[in-house]
């Protein structure tokens, strides 16, 4: 299943092919992008999801 990241630049699957990222992470990236009015939501998506993904891998 492929979810669009913030502003739809990449899908989760394209960015993290083996990732287990849920819809709450995607919604969080959208919410942060909208709240701070970032022109490029990819940075928000990366800042939000990458640490979470790494923390899941390390468990």
N, C-alpha and C positions, 0 to 999 in steps of 0.2 A: 504494500500500500504506500502510495507516494503523497506526501503532504507538501504543499508549497511553503517555503520559508517566508520570512517577512518580505513583503512587496514582490514575492514570486520570482526572484532572480534565480534561485536554485530550488530543486526539490531536496527533501531530506535524503532520499535514496542516492541522489547524485553526489551530495556533499559527503555523506557518511554511509557508504554502501552496506556496511555491516552493523549499523547503529540500531539501538533500541531506543528511539526517541518518541515520546508519546505526544498526544495532541496538546497537553497542558504546556509542554515546552514551546510548541509552535505558537499557541495562543499568547504565551508570555512574551515571545519575541515580537509579535504583532503589537501587544499592549505597550511594551517599552518603546517601540518605534513610534507609535502614535502619541504616547505621553510626552516624549521628549522631542517630537517633530524632527526626527533624523531624516535627512534627505535620502540616505541610502541605508535601508533596513538590514542589509547583509551584515554590516558590522555589528548591529545589535543582535542579530541572530547568532552570529559566531560567538560574541561575548556571552550570550545567554546559554547556548547549547553545548559548546565545546567543553567548558569545565564540567558540565553535568555529565556529558558522555564519558569524559575521562574518569570521573568519579565512579561511574557505573562499571567501567572496565577494570578499575583497580579493586573493586569489591571481591 
